[in-house]
Amino acid sequence: MESQAIYRKSEKGAEAIATRGHGVGGKQRMLLILVDGKKNVEELTRLAAGMGESAQLLQQLAAGGFIEAVPGGGGAGPTANQAVPAGGAGLSKLKPLATRFLIELMGPQADDLCLRIEAAKDMPEFVEAVRRAYSVVRDAKGQAAADRFGADIEAQMPGA
């Protein structure tokens, strides 16, 4: 994949998000959330670096037909630091939702994670905090609970 190429969710990818469909694992789902038709491969790889092998995950999403290149989308698009599109939930709505989901799953054990999420100043920081929370939920409550947490957040993300 070319680093400046821009990808968007295909119909299959949008359906997988909307129906929480099978075919994408936890890490792939988190990365699929970030694919919005605006960020280039370099930005997506950087945002997903904490998941490990983010370039390989992008390749898997493309090979599986979950994402597709934006025609003529070789240039750099808007960055994740820019405003969230009007159709999606902004950070002011995402933060309370994420913290509520965490408290429901983990109770008082979620306090530190909630503080990190609330402290996020922009979307990349929010995504990083959610990624960390996902890992902690997976370790404490199991993969099913982590996937449910990830799906609940992704359903509210811009472009989902």
ABEGO torsion letter per residue (X at the ends): XBAABBBBBBAAAAAAAAAGBBGBBAAAAAAAAABAGABBAAAAAAAAAAAEGAAAAAAAAAAAGABBBBBGAABBBBBAABBBBAABBBAAAAAAAAAAAAAAAAEAAAAAAAAAAAABABAAAAAAAAAAAAAAAAAAAEAAAAAAAAAAAAAABBGX
